[in-house]
């Protein structure tokens, strides 16, 4: 019997990469299956409801509630003592169409209104700069892979990244990533984390991350081992 991955339109490429690793996988654009890879809700055993992660405002409120380290959220009705800049984001991120870098109260008000091309911000965070950014893949409370992002500009000047083996202390990064996935009530996710050698800030949890290198194989093997243990 095949292991069925449910997917959405946007998550199909990475779901297909996982399915290519083993003939025991099948794909379903619908809601029925074993693993939900990218739908908001599905009739699956793993990640049946990912709405806590897809709504970024709700996600960060849950991080705050459960003590997940993250950039400080600001109530913009009172900006006394704020450390500029702030970053404004909408509930749903669509590439760069909702990123607002605010250096004043006027910038915050503009971000709240939004524009025709840029979505209005629903929440604001302290802007954090760090030495390193990581992606941590978590399954059932365990870290199955952690990599560091190395950013560069492509020939067209667009910012992109590749991944490398971590070059610094990562124990606190792993702990934060596990805590973030648990706070959202998820079985698995890929967690983006900014970090220094002794401090870190969780940015978000992805429930259907883009996959490169050996990661499709890692996820396929992880899902297969889970399925064989639990069927």
VENFENWO-V585088 format. One record per residue. RES is the residue in one letter. SS is DSSP state (helix for helix, strand for strand, loop for the rest). OMEGA is omega in whole degrees, 0 to 359 (NA if undefined). NEAR is the number of other ideal C-beta (glycine too) atoms within 10 Angstrom. Layout:
# VENFENWO-V585088
res={RES & RES}
ss={SS & SS}
omega={OMEGA & OMEGA}
near={NEAR & NEAR}
This chain:
# VENFENWO-V585088
res={X & X & X & X & X & X & X & X & X & X & X & X & X & X & X & X & X & X & X & X & X & X & X & X & X & X & X & X & X & X & X & X & X & X & X & X & X & X & X & X & X & X & X & X & X & X & X & X & X & X & X & X & X & X & X & X & X & X & X & X & X & X & X & X & X & X & X & X & X & X & X & X & X & X & X & X & X & X & X & X & X & X & X & X & X & X & X & X & X & X & X & X & X & X & X & X & X & X & X & X & X & X & X & X & X & X & X & X & X & X & X & X & X & X & X & X & X & X & X & X & X & X & X & X & X & X & X & X & X & X & X & X & X & X & X & X & X & X & X & X & X & X & X & X & X & X & X & X & X & X & X & X & X & X & X & X & X & X & X & X & X & X & X & X & X & X & X & X & X & X & X & X & X & X & X & X & X & X & X & X & X & X & X & X & X & X & X & X & X & X & X & X & X & X & X & X & X & X & X & X & X & X & X & X & X & X & X & X & X & X & X & X & X & X & X & X & X & X & X & X & X & X & X & X & X & X & X & X & X & X & X}
ss={loop & loop & strand & strand & strand & strand & strand & loop & loop & loop & loop & helix & helix & helix & helix & helix & helix & helix & helix & loop & loop & loop & loop & loop & strand & strand & strand & strand & loop & loop & loop & strand & loop & loop & strand & strand & strand & loop & loop & loop & strand & loop & strand & loop & loop & strand & loop & loop & strand & loop & helix & helix & helix & helix & loop & helix & helix & helix & helix & helix & helix & helix & helix & helix & helix & loop & loop & loop & loop & loop & loop & loop & strand & strand & loop & loop & loop & loop & loop & loop & loop & loop & loop & loop & loop & strand & strand & strand & strand & loop & loop & loop & loop & loop & loop & loop & loop & loop & loop & strand & strand & strand & loop & loop & helix & helix & helix & helix & helix & helix & helix & helix & helix & loop & loop & loop & loop & loop & loop & loop & loop & loop & strand & strand & strand & strand & loop & loop & loop & loop & loop & strand & strand & strand & strand & strand & strand & strand & strand & loop & loop & strand & strand & strand & strand & strand & strand & strand & strand & strand & strand & strand & strand & loop & loop & loop & loop & loop & strand & strand & strand & strand & strand & strand & loop & loop & loop & loop & loop & loop & helix & helix & helix & helix & helix & helix & helix & helix & helix & helix & helix & helix & helix & loop & loop & loop & loop & strand & strand & strand & strand & strand & strand & strand & strand & loop & loop & loop & loop & strand & strand & strand & strand & strand & strand & strand & loop & loop & loop & loop & loop & loop & loop & loop & helix & helix & helix & helix & helix & helix & helix & helix & helix & helix & helix & helix & helix & helix & helix & helix & loop}
omega={184 & 173 & 187 & 175 & 172 & 183 & 173 & 180 & 183 & 184 & 183 & 182 & 181 & 176 & 180 & 178 & 177 & 183 & 180 & 185 & 187 & 179 & 179 & 179 & 171 & 182 & 179 & 177 & 181 & 187 & 184 & 178 & 181 & 187 & 176 & 180 & 171 & 175 & 178 & 176 & 178 & 177 & 185 & 177 & 179 & 178 & 180 & 181 & 183 & 186 & 177 & 180 & 183 & 173 & 189 & 177 & 178 & 180 & 184 & 174 & 177 & 175 & 181 & 182 & 185 & 175 & 176 & 180 & 183 & 174 & 184 & 174 & 180 & 170 & 188 & 172 & 178 & 184 & 177 & 178 & 181 & 174 & 182 & 359 & 170 & 175 & 176 & 180 & 173 & 178 & 180 & 180 & 174 & 183 & 184 & 187 & 179 & 182 & 181 & 175 & 189 & 179 & 181 & 177 & 179 & 177 & 179 & 181 & 178 & 180 & 179 & 180 & 184 & 178 & 180 & 183 & 186 & 184 & 180 & 178 & 177 & 179 & 186 & 182 & 172 & 176 & 184 & 172 & 182 & 182 & 188 & 171 & 185 & 166 & 183 & 180 & 185 & 174 & 177 & 175 & 180 & 176 & 181 & 175 & 173 & 179 & 179 & 179 & 175 & 188 & 178 & 175 & 179 & 184 & 179 & 180 & 180 & 181 & 179 & 179 & 169 & 180 & 180 & 175 & 181 & 183 & 183 & 178 & 184 & 183 & 181 & 178 & 178 & 180 & 181 & 181 & 178 & 181 & 181 & 180 & 179 & 181 & 181 & 179 & 183 & 174 & 181 & 177 & 175 & 191 & 176 & 187 & 169 & 183 & 163 & 181 & 183 & 180 & 179 & 182 & 178 & 178 & 180 & 174 & 178 & 182 & 175 & 185 & 169 & 186 & 176 & 177 & 183 & 184 & 175 & 179 & 179 & 180 & 179 & 179 & 179 & 180 & 181 & 179 & 177 & 184 & 181 & 179 & 192 & 183 & NA}
near={8 & 15 & 20 & 17 & 29 & 26 & 25 & 16 & 9 & 11 & 20 & 17 & 13 & 23 & 24 & 16 & 17 & 26 & 22 & 12 & 17 & 14 & 8 & 14 & 21 & 13 & 17 & 19 & 11 & 12 & 14 & 10 & 22 & 23 & 25 & 28 & 29 & 23 & 25 & 14 & 14 & 25 & 13 & 21 & 15 & 21 & 24 & 17 & 16 & 24 & 13 & 17 & 24 & 22 & 17 & 20 & 15 & 16 & 24 & 20 & 14 & 18 & 24 & 13 & 9 & 12 & 9 & 24 & 18 & 22 & 18 & 14 & 16 & 20 & 9 & 18 & 5 & 8 & 15 & 4 & 6 & 18 & 9 & 14 & 15 & 27 & 18 & 25 & 20 & 21 & 16 & 13 & 14 & 11 & 6 & 8 & 13 & 20 & 16 & 21 & 12 & 24 & 11 & 13 & 13 & 9 & 16 & 20 & 11 & 17 & 26 & 15 & 9 & 17 & 10 & 4 & 6 & 17 & 19 & 15 & 25 & 18 & 20 & 24 & 18 & 16 & 15 & 16 & 6 & 14 & 10 & 19 & 18 & 24 & 22 & 26 & 23 & 24 & 21 & 13 & 11 & 11 & 17 & 16 & 17 & 19 & 19 & 19 & 16 & 13 & 9 & 9 & 9 & 8 & 5 & 6 & 6 & 8 & 9 & 11 & 12 & 12 & 16 & 10 & 7 & 16 & 10 & 13 & 13 & 21 & 7 & 16 & 27 & 19 & 14 & 22 & 27 & 18 & 18 & 28 & 27 & 15 & 19 & 24 & 14 & 22 & 20 & 23 & 23 & 25 & 28 & 18 & 26 & 21 & 24 & 15 & 12 & 8 & 13 & 26 & 21 & 25 & 22 & 19 & 28 & 19 & 23 & 25 & 19 & 13 & 20 & 12 & 11 & 11 & 21 & 18 & 15 & 17 & 26 & 21 & 15 & 18 & 23 & 15 & 11 & 19 & 19 & 10 & 7 & 9 & 9}
